[in-house]
Amino acid sequence: MNKLLKNNTFQIFLAMILGIIAGLIVPHIMVSIKFVGDIFLRLIQMSVVVLVMGSVIEAVGSLKRKEIGALGGKAFIGFACTTIFAGTVGIIAANIVRPGTGIQFTEELTTEITGSDQTITEIITNFFPNNIVASISEGNTIQVIVFALLAGLAVSLLSEMTGENKILEGVKAINQVLLTIIQMVMKVAPLGIFSLLGWAIGNYGLAVILPLAKFLATFAVCTVIILAVFITLTSAYVKVSPVRLAKKLTHMGVVAFTTTSSAVTLPTKMDDSENKIGISKRVSRLVNPLGMSLNSDGLALYLALACLTIAQFFGVEMSIQQQFVVVIMSTLATLGTVVVPGGGLVALAIVLPTIGLPIEGVALLSGIDWFSGMFRTTLNVIDDVLVALIVAKQEGEFDREIFAKD
């Protein structure tokens, strides 16, 4: 029992349950102590952008020029396949369950969230920073990753030309310091998560969930199905036990579920990938940060399911061709999406007008966005690691001895 109580995953799960109970019993108190959870999130987030930059520089800087394209290419193919699959599952589930029918929604459908009027070329241009310091201060991870990829390539070239890697060693040292800081902060994760979950239930209450219970239940079931499929396929390819793999993914999954933030979960995801699953640092520190910004299976599933739910609510029948467009738009909208709580509504506001649905539909799902974010983030985080594991196996950088340890 003592060993179980000291287990960080168990502590976080227990804090989640206690937070929900406290939110129901003493909602006013839990709303007033939300600042504890906010402090916890800030302590994690203060290092994440720099850690992303350092991890990508370290990963790319450790590679030879011909290896960079191959490793990145494999990751991108994995991201594309999982994202399209998730969006397709969302469409199929929405047609079977029809979660948008029978919703009793009495509030006025207005929203302050607006979509983006940027063209595709403007969106692509904005991937590239004009001031890396500004990109870091704004937390623009996609711009930071682009800079880090170039910086890592420069470090790799310098190492080949001079035979020295002093810069790379310095970057590794900084990364180690940042990871140590985050490990210290994670010791108080149960307290922060207790506060956040208590606030969510105390602030929104169960009343906001009940009208959209069918949507949340469908989303939850789809998440479980997708994870089961991907874990089974990955286990078969890597030749490991799916049960053991699922167990090793539990800790990061609980952190993702309770914080609803891919950025906050990144350090835990990288640590577990390397020290529990056996993915090499070279693969983990390139694929995991890339996945955080470019691989959003949970968001693709959410957008596909949400678009059809809104269409059903407004009585709009969508053809097969229109639903195919929803899958494509859901996939594209995940590129460089916001990796903090609330990003799903912004992405939804971008997609709805492009497929001819009223943007007011965002208001229909806004009340349950925190709860939707739990499933979105969990799917995002775990699928990133599964892609990294497949790449590590292909590169011969999967350590079975680490995986075999309890």
C-alpha positions as CSV (number, residue, x, y, z in Angstrom):
1,M,0.0,0.0,0.0
2,N,2.9,2.3,0.8
3,K,4.4,1.7,-2.6
4,L,1.1,2.5,-4.3
5,L,0.7,5.8,-2.3
6,K,4.1,6.9,-3.4
7,N,3.3,6.2,-7.1
8,N,2.9,9.6,-8.9
9,T,0.3,8.2,-11.3
10,F,-1.8,6.9,-8.5
11,Q,-1.4,10.2,-6.6
12,I,-2.6,12.2,-9.7
13,F,-5.5,9.9,-10.3
14,L,-6.6,10.1,-6.6
15,A,-6.3,13.9,-6.8
16,M,-8.5,13.9,-9.9
17,I,-11.2,11.9,-8.1
18,L,-11.0,14.0,-4.9
19,G,-11.1,17.2,-7.0
20,I,-14.3,16.2,-8.7
21,I,-15.9,15.3,-5.4
22,A,-14.8,18.5,-3.8
23,G,-16.1,20.5,-6.8
24,L,-19.5,18.9,-6.3
25,I,-19.6,19.4,-2.5
26,V,-17.9,22.8,-2.0
27,P,-17.9,24.4,-5.5
28,H,-17.4,28.0,-4.2
29,I,-14.2,27.0,-2.3
30,M,-12.8,25.0,-5.3
31,V,-13.4,28.0,-7.6
32,S,-11.6,30.3,-5.2
33,I,-8.5,28.1,-5.0
34,K,-8.1,27.7,-8.8
35,F,-5.0,29.9,-8.5
36,V,-3.1,26.8,-7.0
37,G,-3.7,24.9,-10.3
38,D,-2.8,28.0,-12.3
39,I,0.5,28.3,-10.5
40,F,1.2,24.6,-11.2
41,L,0.5,25.1,-14.9
42,R,2.7,28.2,-15.1
43,L,5.6,26.4,-13.4
44,I,5.5,23.7,-16.0
45,Q,4.8,26.1,-19.0
46,M,7.6,28.5,-18.1
47,S,10.2,25.9,-19.3
48,V,8.3,24.1,-22.1
49,V,9.1,26.4,-25.0
50,V,12.8,26.5,-24.2
51,L,12.8,22.8,-23.7
52,V,11.1,22.2,-27.1
53,M,13.8,24.3,-28.7
54,G,16.6,22.6,-26.9
55,S,15.3,19.1,-27.4
56,V,14.9,19.6,-31.2
57,I,18.4,21.2,-31.5
58,E,19.9,18.3,-29.5
59,A,18.1,15.7,-31.6
60,V,18.9,17.3,-35.0
61,G,22.4,18.3,-34.0
62,S,23.2,14.7,-33.1
63,L,22.2,13.5,-36.5
64,K,24.2,13.4,-39.7
65,R,22.7,15.4,-42.6
66,K,21.4,12.4,-44.5
67,E,19.7,11.1,-41.4
68,I,17.7,14.2,-40.6
69,G,15.3,14.0,-43.6
70,A,14.8,10.3,-43.2
71,L,13.9,10.5,-39.5
72,G,11.6,13.6,-39.9
73,G,10.0,12.0,-43.0
74,K,9.0,8.9,-41.1
75,A,7.5,11.0,-38.3
76,F,5.5,13.1,-40.7
77,I,4.1,10.0,-42.4
78,G,3.1,8.6,-39.0
79,F,1.4,11.8,-38.0
80,A,-0.6,12.1,-41.2
81,C,-1.8,8.5,-41.1
82,T,-3.0,8.7,-37.4
83,T,-4.6,12.1,-37.8
84,I,-6.6,11.1,-40.9
85,F,-7.7,7.8,-39.2
86,A,-8.9,9.7,-36.2
87,G,-10.9,12.2,-38.3
88,T,-12.5,9.3,-40.2
89,V,-13.5,7.6,-37.0
90,G,-15.2,10.8,-35.8
91,I,-17.2,11.0,-39.0
92,I,-18.3,7.3,-38.8
93,A,-19.3,7.6,-35.1
94,A,-21.2,10.8,-35.7
95,N,-23.3,9.1,-38.5
96,I,-24.0,6.1,-36.3
97,V,-24.7,7.8,-32.9
98,R,-26.0,11.2,-34.2
99,P,-25.1,13.1,-31.0
100,G,-26.5,16.4,-32.4
101,T,-30.1,15.1,-32.5
102,G,-32.3,15.8,-29.5
103,I,-30.1,18.3,-27.8
104,Q,-32.0,20.7,-25.5
105,F,-30.0,23.9,-25.6
106,T,-31.8,26.9,-24.1
107,E,-29.0,29.5,-24.1
108,E,-28.5,32.0,-27.0
109,L,-26.1,30.8,-29.6
110,T,-23.6,33.6,-29.7
111,T,-19.8,33.4,-29.4
112,E,-16.9,35.8,-29.0
113,I,-14.5,33.3,-30.6
114,T,-13.8,34.1,-34.3
115,G,-12.1,32.1,-37.0
116,S,-9.1,33.0,-39.0
117,D,-9.4,34.9,-42.2
118,Q,-5.8,34.1,-43.2
119,T,-5.1,32.4,-46.6
120,I,-3.2,29.1,-46.8
121,T,-0.1,31.0,-48.0
122,E,-0.3,33.4,-45.0
123,I,-0.7,30.4,-42.6
124,I,2.4,28.7,-44.1
125,T,4.4,32.0,-44.0
126,N,3.5,32.4,-40.3
127,F,5.2,29.1,-39.6
128,F,8.5,31.0,-40.0
129,P,9.7,33.4,-37.3
130,N,11.0,36.9,-38.0
131,N,12.2,37.3,-34.4
132,I,12.9,34.1,-32.4
133,V,12.9,36.0,-29.1
134,A,9.4,37.2,-29.8
135,S,8.3,33.7,-30.8
136,I,9.6,32.3,-27.5
137,S,7.9,35.0,-25.5
138,E,4.6,34.4,-27.3
139,G,4.9,30.6,-26.9
140,N,4.6,30.1,-30.6
141,T,5.9,26.5,-30.7
142,I,5.7,26.0,-34.4
143,Q,8.0,29.0,-35.1
144,V,10.3,27.8,-32.3
145,I,10.5,24.4,-33.8
146,V,11.3,25.8,-37.3
147,F,14.2,27.8,-35.7
148,A,15.3,24.8,-33.7
149,L,15.4,22.6,-36.8
150,L,17.7,25.1,-38.6
151,A,19.8,25.6,-35.5
152,G,20.2,21.8,-35.1
153,L,21.2,21.5,-38.7
154,A,23.8,24.2,-38.2
155,V,25.1,22.4,-35.1
156,S,25.3,19.2,-37.1
157,L,27.2,20.9,-40.0
158,L,29.6,22.6,-37.6
159,S,30.3,19.2,-35.9
160,E,31.1,17.6,-39.2
161,M,33.4,20.5,-40.3
162,T,35.3,21.0,-37.0
163,G,35.0,17.6,-35.4
164,E,33.9,19.4,-32.1
165,N,30.5,19.4,-30.5
166,K,30.9,21.9,-27.6
167,I,27.7,23.7,-28.5
168,L,25.8,20.4,-28.6
169,E,27.1,19.5,-25.2
170,G,26.0,22.9,-23.8
171,V,22.5,22.4,-25.2
172,K,22.3,18.9,-23.6
173,A,23.3,20.4,-20.3
174,I,20.6,23.1,-20.5
175,N,18.0,20.5,-21.4
176,Q,19.0,18.4,-18.4
177,V,18.6,21.4,-16.1
178,L,15.1,22.2,-17.5
179,L,14.0,18.5,-17.2
180,T,15.2,18.5,-13.6
181,I,13.2,21.7,-12.8
182,I,10.1,20.1,-14.3
183,Q,10.6,16.9,-12.4
184,M,10.7,19.0,-9.2
185,V,7.5,20.7,-10.2
186,M,5.8,17.4,-11.0
187,K,6.1,16.4,-7.3
188,V,3.3,18.8,-6.5
189,A,1.2,17.8,-9.6
190,P,-1.5,16.1,-7.5
191,L,-2.2,19.3,-5.6
192,G,-2.4,21.4,-8.9
193,I,-4.6,18.8,-10.5
194,F,-6.9,18.6,-7.5
195,S,-7.4,22.4,-7.8
196,L,-8.0,22.3,-11.5
197,L,-10.5,19.5,-11.6
198,G,-12.3,21.0,-8.5
199,W,-12.5,24.3,-10.3
200,A,-13.8,22.8,-13.5
201,I,-16.6,20.9,-11.8
202,G,-17.3,23.8,-9.3
203,N,-17.4,26.4,-12.1
204,Y,-19.3,24.5,-14.8
205,G,-21.2,21.9,-12.7
206,L,-22.8,18.8,-14.1
207,A,-25.7,20.8,-15.6
208,V,-23.6,22.0,-18.5
209,I,-22.5,18.4,-19.3
210,L,-25.9,16.7,-19.2
211,P,-27.4,18.2,-22.5
212,L,-24.2,17.1,-24.4
213,A,-23.7,13.8,-22.5
214,K,-24.2,11.9,-25.8
215,F,-21.5,13.9,-27.5
216,L,-19.0,13.4,-24.6
217,A,-19.8,9.7,-24.4
218,T,-19.3,9.3,-28.1
219,F,-16.0,11.2,-28.0
220,A,-14.8,9.1,-25.0
221,V,-15.7,5.8,-26.7
222,C,-14.0,6.9,-30.0
223,T,-10.9,7.9,-28.1
224,V,-10.7,4.4,-26.4
225,I,-11.3,2.6,-29.7
226,I,-8.6,4.6,-31.5
227,L,-6.1,4.1,-28.7
228,A,-6.9,0.4,-28.6
229,V,-6.3,0.1,-32.4
230,F,-3.1,2.1,-32.4
231,I,-1.6,0.3,-29.3
232,T,-2.4,-3.1,-30.8
233,L,-0.9,-2.3,-34.2
234,T,2.2,-0.7,-32.7
235,S,2.7,-3.6,-30.3
236,A,2.4,-6.1,-33.1
237,Y,4.9,-4.1,-35.2
238,V,7.4,-3.6,-32.4
239,K,6.7,-7.2,-31.1
240,V,5.9,-6.2,-27.5
241,S,3.0,-6.9,-25.1
242,P,0.1,-4.5,-25.8
243,V,-0.9,-4.7,-22.1
244,R,2.6,-3.8,-20.9
245,L,2.8,-1.0,-23.5
246,A,-0.6,0.4,-22.3
247,K,0.6,0.2,-18.7
248,K,3.7,2.3,-19.6
249,L,1.6,4.9,-21.3
250,T,-0.7,5.3,-18.3
251,H,1.3,7.9,-16.4
252,M,1.5,10.4,-19.3
253,G,-2.1,9.6,-20.2
254,V,-3.3,10.6,-16.7
255,V,-1.2,13.8,-16.8
256,A,-2.6,14.7,-20.2
257,F,-6.2,13.9,-19.2
258,T,-6.1,16.0,-16.0
259,T,-4.2,19.0,-17.3
260,T,-5.8,19.1,-20.8
261,S,-2.5,20.5,-22.2
262,S,-0.1,18.8,-24.6
263,A,2.5,21.5,-23.7
264,V,2.3,20.8,-20.0
265,T,2.5,17.0,-20.6
266,L,5.5,17.2,-23.0
267,P,8.2,16.8,-20.3
268,T,6.4,13.8,-18.8
269,K,5.9,12.3,-22.3
270,M,9.6,12.6,-23.1
271,D,10.8,11.2,-19.8
272,D,8.5,8.2,-20.0
273,S,9.3,7.6,-23.6
274,E,13.0,7.4,-22.8
275,N,13.1,5.9,-19.3
276,K,10.0,3.6,-19.3
277,I,9.4,2.6,-22.9
278,G,13.0,2.6,-24.2
279,I,12.8,5.1,-27.1
280,S,16.2,6.6,-27.7
281,K,16.8,10.3,-26.8
282,R,17.7,11.0,-30.4
283,V,14.2,9.9,-31.6
284,S,12.2,11.0,-28.6
285,R,13.6,14.5,-28.5
286,L,12.8,15.1,-32.2
287,V,9.5,13.3,-32.7
288,N,7.8,14.2,-29.4
289,P,8.2,18.0,-29.7
290,L,7.3,17.8,-33.4
291,G,4.2,15.7,-32.5
292,M,3.1,18.3,-29.9
293,S,2.6,20.9,-32.7
294,L,2.0,18.8,-35.8
295,N,0.2,15.7,-34.6
296,S,-3.2,16.3,-33.1
297,D,-5.3,13.2,-33.5
298,G,-7.5,14.1,-30.6
299,L,-8.3,17.5,-32.2
300,A,-9.0,15.9,-35.6
301,L,-11.4,13.5,-33.9
302,Y,-13.0,16.3,-32.0
303,L,-13.4,18.6,-35.0
304,A,-15.0,15.8,-37.2
305,L,-17.4,14.8,-34.5
306,A,-18.1,18.4,-33.5
307,C,-18.9,19.5,-37.1
308,L,-21.4,16.8,-37.7
309,T,-22.9,17.3,-34.2
310,I,-23.5,21.0,-35.0
311,A,-24.8,20.1,-38.4
312,Q,-27.3,17.7,-36.9
313,F,-28.3,20.3,-34.2
314,F,-29.1,22.8,-36.9
315,G,-30.8,20.2,-39.1
316,V,-28.2,20.4,-41.9
317,E,-27.8,17.2,-43.8
318,M,-24.2,16.7,-45.1
319,S,-23.4,14.6,-48.2
320,I,-20.5,12.1,-48.3
321,Q,-18.4,14.6,-50.2
322,Q,-19.0,17.3,-47.6
323,Q,-18.1,14.9,-44.8
324,F,-14.9,14.0,-46.7
325,V,-14.1,17.7,-46.7
326,V,-14.7,17.8,-43.0
327,V,-12.0,15.1,-42.5
328,I,-9.5,17.0,-44.7
329,M,-10.2,20.3,-43.0
330,S,-10.0,18.7,-39.5
331,T,-6.6,17.3,-40.4
332,L,-5.3,20.6,-41.8
333,A,-6.6,22.6,-38.9
334,T,-4.5,20.5,-36.5
335,L,-1.2,21.8,-38.0
336,G,0.5,24.1,-35.5
337,T,-2.7,24.3,-33.5
338,V,-2.8,25.8,-30.0
339,V,-1.4,23.3,-27.5
340,V,-3.0,24.8,-24.4
341,P,-6.5,24.4,-22.9
342,G,-9.2,26.1,-25.1
343,G,-7.4,25.6,-28.4
344,G,-10.1,23.3,-29.7
345,L,-12.7,26.1,-29.8
346,V,-10.4,28.3,-31.9
347,A,-9.8,25.4,-34.4
348,L,-13.5,24.7,-34.5
349,A,-14.2,28.4,-35.3
350,I,-11.8,28.1,-38.2
351,V,-13.3,25.0,-39.7
352,L,-17.1,25.7,-39.4
353,P,-17.3,28.6,-41.9
354,T,-15.2,26.7,-44.4
355,I,-17.7,23.9,-44.6
356,G,-20.8,26.2,-44.6
357,L,-21.9,25.7,-40.9
358,P,-22.8,28.7,-38.6
359,I,-19.9,29.8,-36.4
360,E,-22.5,30.2,-33.6
361,G,-22.3,26.4,-33.3
362,V,-19.1,27.0,-31.3
363,A,-21.2,28.2,-28.4
364,L,-23.0,24.9,-28.3
365,L,-19.8,23.0,-27.3
366,S,-18.0,25.8,-25.4
367,G,-19.4,24.9,-22.0
368,I,-17.9,21.4,-22.2
369,D,-14.6,22.3,-23.9
370,W,-12.6,21.6,-20.7
371,F,-14.1,18.1,-20.6
372,S,-13.6,17.5,-24.3
373,G,-10.0,18.7,-23.9
374,M,-9.4,15.8,-21.5
375,F,-10.0,13.2,-24.3
376,R,-8.3,15.4,-27.0
377,T,-5.1,15.8,-25.1
378,T,-4.9,12.1,-24.0
379,L,-5.2,10.9,-27.6
380,N,-2.7,13.5,-28.9
381,V,-0.1,12.7,-26.3
382,I,-0.3,8.9,-26.5
383,D,-0.3,8.7,-30.3
384,D,2.8,11.0,-30.5
385,V,4.6,8.4,-28.4
386,L,3.3,5.5,-30.5
387,V,4.6,7.2,-33.6
388,A,8.0,7.8,-31.9
389,L,8.1,4.1,-30.9
390,I,7.5,2.9,-34.4
391,V,10.2,5.3,-35.7
392,A,12.6,4.1,-33.0
393,K,12.0,0.5,-34.0
394,Q,12.7,1.3,-37.7
395,E,15.9,3.1,-36.7
396,G,17.1,0.3,-34.5
397,E,16.9,2.6,-31.4
398,F,14.3,0.8,-29.3
399,D,15.8,-0.5,-26.0
400,R,13.9,-3.7,-25.1
401,E,15.7,-3.9,-21.7
402,I,14.3,-0.6,-20.6
403,F,10.8,-1.7,-21.9
404,A,11.1,-5.0,-19.9
405,K,11.6,-3.2,-16.6
406,D,8.6,-2.6,-14.3
